[in-house]
Amino acid sequence: MAVKLTKKQLAVLNFLQDFTEENGYSPSYREMMAGLGLSSVSAVAEHVENLVSKGVLKKVPGAARSLEVLDYKHEETVELFKIKMMDCADEEKKILEKAAEILGLDLG
């Protein structure tokens, strides 16, 4: 079963992933607050805790900059999209590509 994320949760995950790829370490809560335009560090902490409880984010208690985005997308879903796109009309392919983008699936 796929994990359902809100738009804000997906934004937090994307920010974390991008920041970590660029810097080699995860952002601090204050960096996340500034980068995401949130009003407080407690708002960041709440998002992080929700994502940890959903199993899409991992953190090491007591360690700084220890956030890690986990793979939460099912490979089966990506494969189904790819199979369907092999034999469909261009218009249907565009719709499937848009759906995959909305779901955050990497069809590459």
Order of alpha helices (4+ residues) and beta strands (2+ residues): alpha-alpha-alpha-beta-beta-alpha-alpha
